[in-house]
Structures are given as C-alpha cells and as structure tokens.
C-alpha cells in the first residue's frame, strides 16, 4: 500500500497504572525513576491480600495528548521534553501497588523510525524470589469511529505479538523494563486506534522450582490514535442538557436583583440566569448560586459582588498550546481589571503564573494576584484561568474583604527561614540539611486572629527514596513558631 506523504499522527497515551496481579503475582507499572538506569527498590508498609488497580488522577496528565508527526516517511514526537519530564508521584494518589512515598516517574517515550518504545516497571509482590516471569506484548489496531472513541481494541484486533521473559526476579524488587512496538500507517483520510498491551503470563517460576499461578490478570497498555491531517471524523451531534427555564422552588425575593448583577458581569442583559441554590461556608461566607448557558456564577451574600464564575459549558478543553504565557497573562490581567474592584489602584502582586495540563480535561494557564501591604498578603486575591488555544476565560475566583490593619514584619524572611529550619530539623530528627529546599511567604492568617506570619515550606529527599517535609508557621513579630504541619 502506498504511504500518504503528509500524515500527522496524534498520540494519546492512556498509561493504565500497571499490569497488576493478585497476591502471589507480578505487577507491571509505569516507570518510576529519578534517572535513567537507576531503579528504586521500594518496600510496601503492609502485605496486601490483593492489589487493586487505581488510575491515579493527575499521575499521567502529561501523557494524555502528546502528538507524533509523520511526514516523508518519518515519525517524530512534537514535544518530547514536555512528554518525558519527570512527574513527582506521591502516596496521596493512593496507588496501593506503589509504596507510600514520593518517587519520580519518567515515561521516556521514544520514536525511532517506525518503532515506539516506553518504560514500565515490573514489581514482584508475590512474597518469594522468581527465576522466570513470562509476559506478552500485543499490538492491536482497529478503526476509530469518533473523536471521543477511546474504547480499547480487543484481542480480535491483534496484528502482532512478542513473547518475553524476565529472569532472576527477587521478592519486592522493582525492575525497569523497556517495551517496544511498531507504529502503523493509517489508510488515507481515515483514523485508527493502536493499542500496545502488556500481559503477564499465567504462571511464573520460583527459585525453588515451584510454579506460581495467578488468579487474575490485569493488562497495562499504551493507547495511540493515528490519523491523516485530512481526516474528518463525523461525530454525532451532541445533545446539550436543557437548563431549567425557571428558578428553583422557593427562590428568595432578591433573586431578580441578583439576576441583573450576573447579567451585568456577563455583559449580556439578555443572558439566561437561573437561581439554583444557596451555599454557606465558614471561611468564604454565603453565596447565591446561579446557572447560565455558559456555566455557574456565585454572588456574595454580603458584598453582592461576583466572587466566582466558571464557564465550563461554553469553553471546550484545549488540547494544544497556541498562545504564549505572556499573551495569556495579558488576557487575564485585562479581565481582572474589568471584574475585580480596584484591581488597578490596589497593590495586587502576581503570585502565580503557570501552565496546567489536566490530560483529557485540557490545558489552561493559571494566574493569581494577591493584595499586599508591606509585602504581606492580606487575604484578598483574584485567580483567573485562561484557555491555552483561544485565550478564553475558563474560571474566575476572587476574594475582596475589609483588610485588617497590620504592621510590617519585624522578623525578616531570612530569620524566619532560619527559625523554621532549626525547628524542622529538631522535630524530625534530621541529621543533615544538605539538599533541604525552602520557600517562604508572609501572610495574614484569620484563624490566628489576623496575625502576620511567615509560612515556610520545607522539603528534602533522603537516600533510599524517602523524604521529609512540612510547613512551619513563624510569628512575623516575635519569631516564635506557632504551628507545624508535616507532610502526610
């Protein structure tokens, strides 16, 4: 078959967390490593009667939509630096087949000619040493029927397989394994799904000559979407959920006034605004919540300002980054000037500026400004998220309250960090501080009677993959340690 000359291969990697066996079995999981060629040998804190598969939201975000280009008989990753950057994986994601500590995950996805390869780890959780562990790598291909067709090709779509064996595999060992597959070329103007599946064999051999059988096999895999740039997938027309045309039962009398406030915020006097509910929060206050065709709006019960807005209904998740961070910041700043009271006349300092990647949820820029006095954040802020393709406003979150009268910190940032490090090393019995990372910011803390404090975050990686960390709260006037929150 003749190969089309200008193909763009869109690769969506859905790296399911590991090939998992029940007890007496072997786990295949995506590669968790700090550097090429170094493998953590980790031990779990509990012996589990069964290992459960978790997808770990956020763990594979950067692998959700990498692109592979095919042109003139060559394949190449669009942005290998982003795709293959390390991700810190923590026990907060509750993946029980990884021991509860921080490790680094690097997929190391590489395309060489028509071949694609990536890393997985194989962990022996069976409770004994093994001499041989067989597994199979299958490649399955089938047509893609719609842009949201993510159903995995089944065994009937098999086009290639490779038999492999791991040798001399110690109990509790985690070993890096490289998986290889061959990229397919789609028919012209068509889209296909290619799935690389890693399947452990039904039996493993122990060093004592015994045969270990597994009760359940769970596959690990890599999903690839491949298509020509001229392909147009005719998706079914989506059915939009109809919003109620009337307010919720028992709507208060002030709803009509709120409706006008929301319409003014949206700069659309004809916008459909439907009262949904009230929400109370001891920290941020009471809100009247409204639905619109674009999303959800929160009206503050006291100030009658819009404190929060989300436009998820009208903004499609961005898959690419087509505007720069500076452009996105300019869009966010302009929006903040229009929507946040006194943004241009108050001392609003930019404290966050970054690109977020939510995988299938899309990419967005996030920017935050905090009102500061004497360099101290006094609790008022505005946070805006901007789409990375078209620059749409996705979310708006703010706080604008009467600020307490404060004085400049008497304790310097350097003094606060020194105090925090001394306290931290003492309470954690840390014998050394080489490699200890610290950041500090001054802020008013309402729960401490609006006291001005230094919030010092600390983190250190220790040998063997362990770590220590926490947050020390230092009084900015006296230098006294007021609180300590250890990393969980």
C-alpha positions in Angstrom: 0.0 0.0 0.0 1.3 3.5 -0.9 2.1 5.6 2.2 0.4 9.0 2.3 3.1 11.8 2.3 1.7 14.2 4.8 0.4 12.4 7.8 0.1 13.7 11.3 -0.1 11.1 14.0 -2.0 12.1 17.1 -0.9 10.1 20.0 -3.0 9.9 23.2 -1.3 7.8 25.8 -3.5 6.2 28.4 -0.9 4.5 30.5 -3.1 2.5 32.8 -1.3 2.1 36.2 0.5 -1.2 35.8 -0.2 -4.7 34.9 -1.4 -6.0 38.3 -1.6 -9.5 39.7 -3.2 -10.5 42.9 -1.0 -11.8 45.8 1.5 -14.3 44.5 1.7 -12.3 41.4 3.8 -9.7 39.5 2.9 -6.1 38.9 3.7 -4.1 35.7 3.6 -0.4 36.4 4.7 2.8 34.5 8.4 3.5 35.1 9.0 5.4 38.4 12.6 6.6 38.5 14.8 9.6 39.2 17.3 9.0 36.5 17.9 6.7 33.6 19.4 3.4 34.7 18.5 3.8 38.4 15.7 1.8 39.8 14.2 2.3 43.2 13.8 -0.8 45.3 10.8 0.0 47.4 9.1 -2.0 50.1 5.4 -1.6 51.0 4.3 -0.9 54.6 1.7 -3.6 54.5 1.3 -7.0 53.0 -1.9 -6.9 50.9 -4.1 -9.8 50.4 -5.0 -8.3 47.0 -3.6 -5.5 44.9 -6.2 -3.2 43.5 -5.7 -1.1 40.3 -6.1 2.6 40.6 -5.7 5.0 37.7 -4.3 7.8 40.0 -5.8 11.0 38.6 -3.1 13.5 37.8 -0.3 11.0 37.6 -0.4 10.6 33.8 -1.7 14.1 32.9 1.3 15.0 30.7 0.8 11.8 28.7 -2.8 12.5 27.7 -2.3 14.2 24.4 1.2 14.1 23.0 1.5 14.4 19.2 3.5 12.3 16.9 4.1 13.7 13.4 4.5 11.6 10.3 5.9 13.2 7.2 8.1 12.0 4.4 8.3 8.5 5.9 9.4 9.8 9.3 7.7 9.8 12.7 8.7 12.3 15.5 7.3 13.4 18.8 6.1 17.0 18.8 7.3 17.9 22.3 9.4 15.2 23.8 10.7 17.4 26.6 7.2 18.0 27.9 6.1 14.4 27.4 9.1 13.0 29.2 9.6 15.4 32.0 9.6 13.7 35.4 6.5 13.8 37.5 6.5 13.6 41.3 4.2 10.8 42.4 3.0 10.7 46.0 1.1 8.4 48.2 -1.8 10.9 48.2 -2.9 9.3 44.9 -3.5 6.0 46.8 -1.9 3.7 44.2 -1.5 0.8 46.6 0.8 -1.2 44.3 3.4 1.6 44.8 4.8 2.0 48.3 3.7 5.2 50.1 6.5 7.6 49.5 7.4 10.2 46.9 9.0 8.8 43.7 9.6 10.2 40.2 8.0 8.9 37.1 9.6 9.4 33.7 7.9 7.6 30.7 10.9 8.0 28.3 8.7 7.7 25.3 10.9 7.5 22.2 10.2 7.1 18.5 12.9 5.7 16.3 11.9 5.2 12.7 8.6 3.3 12.8 9.3 2.0 16.3 7.9 3.4 19.5 9.2 2.4 23.0 8.4 3.4 26.5 9.3 2.3 30.1 7.3 0.3 32.6 8.3 -1.2 35.9 7.8 -4.7 36.9 7.4 -5.3 40.7 7.4 -8.7 42.4 4.7 -8.7 45.1 4.4 -12.5 45.4 6.4 -12.9 48.6 9.2 -15.1 47.1 12.1 -14.9 44.6 11.3 -15.8 41.0 13.6 -17.2 38.3 11.3 -16.7 35.3 8.3 -14.4 34.7 6.8 -14.6 31.1 4.8 -11.8 29.6 3.5 -10.9 26.1 3.4 -7.6 24.3 0.4 -7.4 21.9 -0.3 -4.7 19.2 -4.0 -4.3 18.3 -5.4 -2.0 15.6 -8.9 -1.0 14.6 -10.7 2.0 13.0 -11.6 5.0 15.2 -15.3 5.9 14.9 -15.5 9.3 16.6 -13.3 11.9 18.2 -14.2 10.6 21.6 -13.8 6.9 20.7 -11.4 5.7 23.4 -12.6 2.1 23.6 -9.7 -0.2 23.6 -9.3 -2.7 20.7 -9.9 -6.2 21.9 -7.9 -9.3 21.2 -9.7 -9.9 17.9 -7.9 -6.8 16.6 -4.4 -8.4 17.2 -1.9 -7.7 14.5 1.4 -8.6 16.2 2.7 -10.1 19.4 6.0 -10.7 21.1 6.8 -13.2 23.9 9.2 -12.0 26.6 10.6 -13.3 29.9 12.1 -11.7 33.0 14.8 -13.7 34.8 16.1 -13.8 38.4 13.4 -11.5 39.9 13.8 -11.0 43.7 11.0 -10.6 46.1 9.8 -7.0 46.4 12.1 -5.9 43.6 11.0 -3.2 41.1 12.8 -3.5 37.8 12.7 -1.2 34.8 11.6 -2.8 31.5 11.6 -1.3 28.1 8.5 -2.1 25.9 8.8 -1.8 22.1 6.1 -1.7 19.4 5.8 -0.8 15.7 3.7 2.2 14.6 1.1 1.6 11.9 0.3 3.8 8.9 -3.4 4.6 8.7 -5.4 4.4 5.4 -5.6 7.8 3.7 -8.3 10.1 5.2 -9.0 7.5 8.0 -8.3 7.3 11.7 -7.2 4.2 13.6 -6.6 3.2 17.2 -3.4 1.3 18.0 -3.2 -0.3 21.4 0.1 -1.8 22.9 -0.9 -4.2 25.6 1.4 -5.8 28.1 0.0 -9.1 29.5 1.7 -11.2 32.2 1.8 -14.9 31.7 -0.5 -17.2 33.7 2.4 -18.8 35.5 5.8 -17.7 37.0 8.6 -20.0 38.2 10.1 -19.7 41.7 13.7 -20.2 42.6 12.7 -23.4 44.5 11.3 -24.8 41.2 7.7 -24.2 42.2 5.1 -22.9 39.8 3.2 -19.7 40.9 -0.2 -19.3 39.3 -2.1 -16.1 39.3 -5.8 -15.8 39.8 -6.4 -12.5 37.9 -4.6 -10.8 35.0 -4.9 -7.1 34.6 -3.3 -5.5 31.4 -1.1 -2.5 31.2 -1.2 -0.6 28.0 -0.4 2.4 25.7 -3.1 3.8 23.5 -2.3 5.6 20.3 -4.6 7.5 17.9 -3.2 7.7 14.4 -4.7 9.7 11.6 -4.1 11.7 8.4 -4.4 15.5 8.6 -7.2 15.4 6.0 -9.3 13.0 8.1 -12.6 14.4 9.2 -14.4 12.3 11.8 -18.2 12.9 11.6 -19.1 12.9 15.3 -22.8 12.5 16.2 -24.5 15.9 17.0 -24.2 16.2 20.8 -27.4 16.6 22.7 -27.0 19.6 25.1 -28.6 19.2 28.5 -31.5 21.6 28.7 -31.3 24.1 31.6 -34.5 24.7 33.6 -36.2 27.9 32.5 -37.5 28.7 36.0 -35.7 29.3 39.3 -35.5 26.6 41.9 -38.7 26.2 44.1 -38.8 28.7 46.9 -36.5 31.2 45.3 -36.0 34.3 47.5 -37.2 37.7 46.6 -33.7 39.1 46.0 -33.2 36.7 43.0 -34.3 39.3 40.4 -31.8 41.8 41.8 -29.0 39.1 41.7 -30.0 38.2 38.1 -29.3 41.8 37.0 -25.9 41.7 38.8 -25.0 38.4 36.9 -26.1 39.8 33.6 -24.0 42.9 34.1 -21.0 40.8 35.0 -21.6 38.7 31.8 -22.1 42.0 29.8 -25.3 40.5 28.4 -28.6 41.9 29.6 -30.4 39.0 27.8 -28.4 36.2 29.4 -30.5 33.4 30.9 -29.7 33.4 34.6 -31.5 30.7 36.8 -31.3 30.6 40.6 -30.1 27.2 41.7 -29.3 27.2 45.4 -27.5 28.9 48.4 -24.2 27.8 49.8 -22.7 28.6 53.2 -19.0 28.4 54.1 -17.5 29.4 57.4 -14.3 30.5 55.6 -15.5 32.3 52.5 -19.1 33.3 53.5 -22.5 32.7 52.0 -23.3 32.6 48.3 -26.3 32.7 45.9 -25.5 30.3 43.1 -26.9 30.7 39.6 -26.7 28.7 36.4 -26.3 30.3 33.0 -25.8 28.9 29.4 -22.1 29.2 30.0 -21.6 27.8 33.5 -22.0 28.7 37.1 -21.9 32.1 38.9 -21.5 32.8 42.7 -22.9 36.1 44.1 -21.6 37.0 47.5 -24.4 37.4 50.0 -22.8 40.4 51.8 -21.0 42.4 49.1 -23.3 41.4 46.2 -20.2 41.1 44.0 -19.4 38.1 41.8 -16.7 36.2 43.7 -16.6 33.2 41.5 -17.5 32.2 37.9 -16.9 29.0 35.8 -17.5 28.9 32.1 -17.2 25.2 31.6 -20.3 24.9 29.4 -19.1 27.2 26.7 -15.3 26.5 26.7 -14.1 23.3 25.1 -11.0 21.8 26.8 -7.8 22.9 25.0 -5.6 20.2 23.7 -2.8 22.4 22.4 -0.8 25.5 23.5 -1.3 28.1 20.8 -0.9 31.3 22.8 2.2 32.2 24.9 2.1 32.6 28.6 2.7 36.4 28.2 -0.4 36.7 26.0 -2.5 34.6 28.4 -1.3 36.8 31.3 -2.3 40.0 29.4 -5.8 38.5 28.8 -6.2 37.5 32.5 -4.9 40.9 33.7 -7.4 42.8 31.4 -10.2 40.6 32.7 -9.2 41.2 36.3 -9.1 45.0 35.8 -12.7 44.8 34.5 -14.1 42.4 37.1 -12.2 42.8 40.3 -13.0 46.1 42.3 -10.0 48.4 42.4 -7.6 46.0 40.8 -5.6 48.8 39.1 -5.5 51.0 42.2 -4.6 48.4 44.9 -1.3 46.7 45.3 -2.1 43.5 43.5 1.0 41.4 43.1 1.3 38.5 40.7 2.0 35.4 42.8 1.2 32.6 40.3 1.8 32.2 36.6 1.9 28.7 35.1 0.6 26.3 32.5 -1.6 23.5 33.9 -2.1 20.2 32.0 -5.2 18.2 33.0 -4.8 15.4 30.4 -8.2 14.7 28.8 -9.5 17.8 30.7 -7.4 20.0 28.6 -4.7 22.6 29.2 -5.0 26.1 30.7 -2.9 28.9 32.1 -3.4 29.9 35.7 -2.7 33.3 37.1 -3.1 34.7 40.6 -2.8 38.2 42.1 -2.8 38.9 45.9 -3.2 42.2 47.6 -0.2 43.0 49.7 0.7 45.6 52.3 4.4 45.8 53.4 4.9 42.7 51.2 2.3 40.8 53.3 -0.6 39.1 51.6 -3.7 40.3 53.5 -6.2 37.7 52.2 -7.7 39.4 49.1 -6.9 37.9 45.8 -8.1 37.1 42.2 -7.3 33.9 40.3 -8.1 33.5 36.6 -7.6 30.5 34.3 -7.2 31.1 30.5 -7.6 28.6 27.7 -4.2 27.7 26.1 -5.6 27.6 22.5 -8.0 30.6 22.1 -7.4 32.5 25.3 -11.0 32.2 26.7 -11.6 32.9 30.3 -12.3 29.5 31.9 -12.6 30.3 35.6 -12.7 33.5 37.8 -12.2 33.2 41.6 -11.7 36.1 43.9 -11.9 37.4 47.5 -12.5 41.0 48.4 -13.0 41.7 52.1 -12.1 44.5 54.5 -8.4 44.1 55.3 -7.1 44.2 58.9 -4.6 46.9 59.8 -1.2 45.4 60.0 2.4 46.4 60.6 5.5 45.4 58.6 7.1 42.1 59.8 9.8 42.6 62.4 11.3 39.3 61.6 13.0 39.1 58.2 12.4 36.3 55.7 15.9 35.0 56.3 15.4 34.9 60.1 12.0 33.1 59.6 13.6 30.5 57.4 16.5 30.0 59.8 14.0 29.5 62.7 11.9 27.1 60.6 14.9 25.0 59.6 16.1 24.8 63.2 12.6 23.7 64.3 12.1 21.3 61.4 15.5 19.5 61.9 14.8 19.2 65.6 11.2 17.8 65.4 12.1 15.4 62.5 15.5 14.4 64.0 17.1 15.3 60.7 20.9 14.9 60.9 21.8 17.0 57.9 20.4 19.9 55.9 22.2 19.4 52.6 19.6 19.4 49.8 16.9 20.9 52.1 14.6 23.1 49.9 12.8 26.1 51.5 10.3 28.7 50.3 8.7 31.4 52.5 5.9 33.9 52.1 4.3 36.4 54.6 0.6 36.4 55.1 -2.3 37.3 57.4 -3.9 34.2 59.0 -7.5 34.8 60.0 -7.5 31.6 62.2 -4.7 33.2 64.2 -6.6 36.5 64.9 -5.2 38.0 61.7 -1.7 37.7 62.9 1.1 38.4 60.4 3.2 35.2 60.0 5.9 33.7 57.8 4.8 30.5 56.1 7.9 28.4 55.4 7.6 25.2 53.3 10.4 22.7 53.6 11.3 19.5 51.7 14.3 17.2 51.5 14.8 14.0 49.6 16.7 11.3 51.5 18.6 8.2 50.4 16.5 5.2 49.5 13.7 7.2 48.0 12.4 8.5 51.4 11.7 12.2 52.1 10.8 14.7 54.8 8.8 17.8 54.5 6.3 20.2 56.2 5.2 23.7 56.8 6.4 25.8 59.7 4.4 28.9 60.7 6.6 31.6 62.3 5.2 34.7 64.0 6.5 37.7 62.0 6.7 39.9 65.1 8.3 37.7 67.7 9.9 34.9 65.7 8.0 32.2 67.7 7.0 29.0 65.9 3.2 29.0 66.1 2.4 25.8 64.2 3.9 22.9 62.2 2.1 20.9 59.6 4.1 17.8 58.5 3.8 16.3 55.0 1.4 13.3 55.0 
